[in-house]
Amino acid sequence: MPTETSLRFTLRNRQKLRAIDTRHFRRVLRHYLHRILEIERSDLCFHLVDAPEMTRINERFLNHTGSTDVITFDHRDDPGSGALYGEIFICVADALKQSRQFRCDWTNELIRYAVHGVLHLCGYDDLTESARREMKKAENRCLRKLGAEFNFALLERQ
């Protein structure tokens, strides 16, 4: 009996710092979930937000001060089900700031945050140094594969 494939995700762009081609971003995300991670079922919402909104989320739900690059909420009842259900909040202001710090394009950072958030839903964490290293390796592997298929710079709408 064939398994049902249902990749559902929503992309909400509430930030005003950069014009983003959300159609291209959706294509990248769909490829990442289905082709690279081989996820068959998902219901995800990606939120692109400004720093003030990310600060509110970070303080309210994680009791951390200030903004951060990405926050993931796992909404699964059964983490062992193989399906991904959750929300990923991505701060575009942090992507801009960190891209200058790491000397890369801000669109690369944006994709990195989306990859990072999904990896959290796949069971990766970054709470210890060794776990951070493993997560960073997985992140970089996924970004290389995505970069071979997509031009991340096209996320910036002219």
C-alpha positions as CSV (number, residue, x, y, z in Angstrom):
1,M,0.0,0.0,0.0
2,P,1.6,3.4,-1.0
3,T,2.2,5.9,1.7
4,E,0.5,9.2,1.5
5,T,2.7,12.1,0.8
6,S,1.5,15.4,2.2
7,L,4.0,18.3,2.3
8,R,2.0,21.2,3.6
9,F,3.6,24.4,4.7
10,T,2.7,28.1,5.0
11,L,5.1,30.9,4.5
12,R,4.2,34.2,6.2
13,N,6.3,37.2,5.5
14,R,5.5,39.9,8.1
15,Q,8.9,41.7,7.9
16,K,9.5,44.9,6.0
17,L,13.3,45.0,5.8
18,R,13.8,43.2,2.5
19,A,11.6,42.2,-0.4
20,I,11.6,38.5,-0.6
21,D,10.5,36.3,-3.5
22,T,8.3,34.0,-1.5
23,R,7.6,31.7,-4.5
24,H,11.3,31.0,-4.8
25,F,11.6,30.5,-1.1
26,R,8.7,28.0,-1.2
27,R,10.5,26.0,-4.0
28,V,13.7,25.8,-2.0
29,L,11.8,24.7,1.2
30,R,9.8,22.1,-0.7
31,H,13.0,20.7,-2.3
32,Y,14.7,20.6,1.1
33,L,11.8,18.8,2.8
34,H,10.9,16.3,0.1
35,R,14.1,15.7,-1.9
36,I,16.9,16.2,0.7
37,L,15.3,15.2,4.0
38,E,12.8,12.8,2.3
39,I,10.0,14.0,4.6
40,E,6.7,12.5,3.4
41,R,4.3,14.3,5.8
42,S,4.6,17.8,7.2
43,D,2.5,20.7,8.2
44,L,4.8,23.6,8.9
45,C,4.5,27.4,9.1
46,F,7.6,29.5,8.4
47,H,7.2,33.1,9.7
48,L,9.6,35.8,8.4
49,V,9.6,38.5,11.1
50,D,11.3,41.7,12.2
51,A,13.5,42.0,15.3
52,P,10.7,43.5,17.6
53,E,8.4,40.5,16.9
54,M,11.2,38.0,17.4
55,T,12.2,39.7,20.7
56,R,8.6,39.3,22.0
57,I,8.5,35.6,21.0
58,N,11.9,35.0,22.5
59,E,11.1,36.7,25.8
60,R,7.5,35.3,26.1
61,F,8.2,31.6,25.2
62,L,11.9,31.1,26.0
63,N,12.5,33.7,28.7
64,H,15.5,35.0,26.7
65,T,16.2,38.7,26.3
66,G,16.4,40.3,22.9
67,S,16.0,39.0,19.4
68,T,17.5,35.8,17.9
69,D,17.9,34.3,14.5
70,V,15.5,31.4,14.5
71,I,13.0,29.8,17.0
72,T,11.3,26.5,16.4
73,F,8.2,25.2,18.0
74,D,7.5,21.5,17.6
75,H,3.7,20.8,17.6
76,R,3.9,17.0,17.2
77,D,2.0,14.8,19.6
78,D,4.2,11.9,18.6
79,P,7.8,12.9,17.8
80,G,8.5,9.4,16.6
81,S,5.9,9.5,13.8
82,G,8.2,10.7,11.1
83,A,5.9,13.6,10.3
84,L,6.9,17.2,11.0
85,Y,4.4,19.6,12.5
86,G,5.6,22.9,13.8
87,E,6.3,26.6,13.4
88,I,9.7,28.2,12.6
89,F,10.2,31.9,13.2
90,I,13.0,33.5,11.2
91,C,14.3,37.0,12.0
92,V,15.3,38.7,8.8
93,A,17.1,41.5,10.7
94,D,19.3,38.9,12.4
95,A,20.1,37.4,8.9
96,L,21.2,40.8,7.7
97,K,23.3,41.5,10.8
98,Q,24.9,38.0,10.9
99,S,25.6,38.0,7.1
100,R,27.8,41.0,7.6
101,Q,29.5,39.4,10.5
102,F,30.1,36.1,8.6
103,R,30.8,37.9,5.2
104,C,28.1,36.1,3.3
105,D,24.9,37.0,1.5
106,W,21.9,37.6,3.8
107,T,19.8,35.2,1.6
108,N,22.3,32.4,2.5
109,E,21.7,33.2,6.2
110,L,17.9,33.1,5.6
111,I,18.1,29.6,4.1
112,R,20.5,28.5,6.9
113,Y,17.9,29.5,9.5
114,A,15.1,27.6,7.7
115,V,17.4,24.5,7.5
116,H,18.3,24.9,11.1
117,G,14.7,25.2,12.3
118,V,13.7,22.1,10.4
119,L,16.7,20.2,11.7
120,H,15.4,20.9,15.2
121,L,12.1,19.3,14.3
122,C,14.1,16.3,13.0
123,G,15.7,15.8,16.4
124,Y,18.9,17.8,16.3
125,D,19.7,20.1,19.1
126,D,22.4,22.7,19.8
127,L,22.4,22.6,23.6
128,T,25.9,21.2,24.0
129,E,29.1,21.8,22.1
130,S,29.2,18.3,20.5
131,A,25.5,18.5,19.6
132,R,26.1,22.0,18.0
133,R,29.0,20.5,15.9
134,E,26.8,17.7,14.7
135,M,23.9,20.0,13.9
136,K,26.3,22.4,12.1
137,K,27.6,19.5,10.0
138,A,24.1,18.5,9.0
139,E,23.2,22.2,8.3
140,N,26.2,22.6,6.0
141,R,25.5,19.3,4.2
142,C,21.9,20.4,3.5
143,L,23.0,23.9,2.4
144,R,25.6,22.5,0.0
145,K,22.9,20.3,-1.6
146,L,20.4,23.1,-1.8
147,G,23.1,25.5,-3.2
148,A,23.7,23.0,-6.0
149,E,20.1,23.2,-7.0
150,F,19.1,26.8,-6.3
151,N,20.5,30.3,-6.5
152,F,19.8,31.7,-3.0
153,A,20.4,35.3,-4.2
154,L,17.1,35.0,-6.2
155,L,15.3,35.2,-2.8
156,E,15.9,38.9,-2.9
157,R,13.1,40.4,-5.0
158,Q,14.3,43.4,-7.0
